[in-house]
Amino acid sequence: MSALHQEFVPKPYTNFVESGSVAWKSPSNIALIKYWGKYGQQLPKNTSISFTLDHCATSTRLEFQSKQGKGFDITVLLDGKAQADFVPKIEKFFTIAMPYLPFLEDYSFTVHTSNSFPHSSGIASSASGMSALALCLLDLEAQLSGNGPSEEDFKKKASFLARLGSGSAARSIDGGLAVWGEHQEIAGSSDLFAIPYPEAVHEVFHDFCDTVLLVDTGEKVVSSTVGHGLMHGHPFAEQRFDQANTNMQTIKPILASGDLDAFIALVESEALSLHAMMLTSSPYFILMKPATLAIINRIWSFRKETGIPACFTLDAGANVHLLYPAQHKQQVQDLIENELKAHCKEGAYIHDQVGQGAVRL
Ligand code: PMV
């Protein structure tokens, strides 16, 4: 049994609410410094920082009806269609979240959810999905609590709960840049929840673009859960955690000054270090595909030819996130349309950019 975090255990509720519905739209995020390796109850072995995205998001409406008796009663509909295979993951999340949301057994829940990106796109919807659900549950809790928490405490608990559902979901609450994982040089940082990056950020990063190039839209050969697990006893684990924590220090002046050469060097190294961990796990595995490498090579030659500071990052999959400043949108999007698209599954990609965070619907 993991330690209880008293700060997130609510006081006894004062109101009775028979039924109702609440709704939130939550964004996905893309890490610049990657979380890979965890301990305890979904706690990160190193600090991570991500851009909150804008278009890639999940909208969730949670209907609740009070019920008698113990046990969870959850129905999930994706785009209006019953999705029974989502229920076990939510039940698992509810089980872990029970001490912090003691009303979970008191209601029958219907979760109506939809993603702005195609379900089969290979983009993980767990970050946006879990954060949207956590925010909906906290809206219900606020109704039960009479005078609800401050905006800051509400978001902190939302991030804490989203994390219990899916680690990187902790970073899908606020806009801009989010930091998760305690770091001595980031004030307020915590392993328990993410915070908005509290330091200076150059304006070039305010509307940075991310086009997700969809290389592989199928089921991953190795899930994130298994991949995180393989960091236990990994020969390079400690060096990797140190590298990420050092990179957090390195990125601070980069984010403040807008030094894009240094940004590119750090971000691309982080992506390849993440995949290097997969290549050197036991058993080892490869999530990149030939098209992933073809795209990376073309991004490199494009940068060399044009001097445009476009770079890539990867998450735990074959898709490539192409990152670039908004002022170079035209040239980069021409490159995508004319060349990179050919490497994407059915020519699919999604233009996105840094977003403002979750919104109540
Ligand atoms: O949240 P999870 O368990 O799906 O892990 C995500 C890990 C990466 O996407 C590879 C990196 C990150 O920090 O988001």
Residues whose N, C-alpha, C, O or C-beta is under 5 A from the ligand:
A	BS01	PMV	A31 I33 K34 Y35 S48 S166 G167 S168 A169 S224 D315 A316
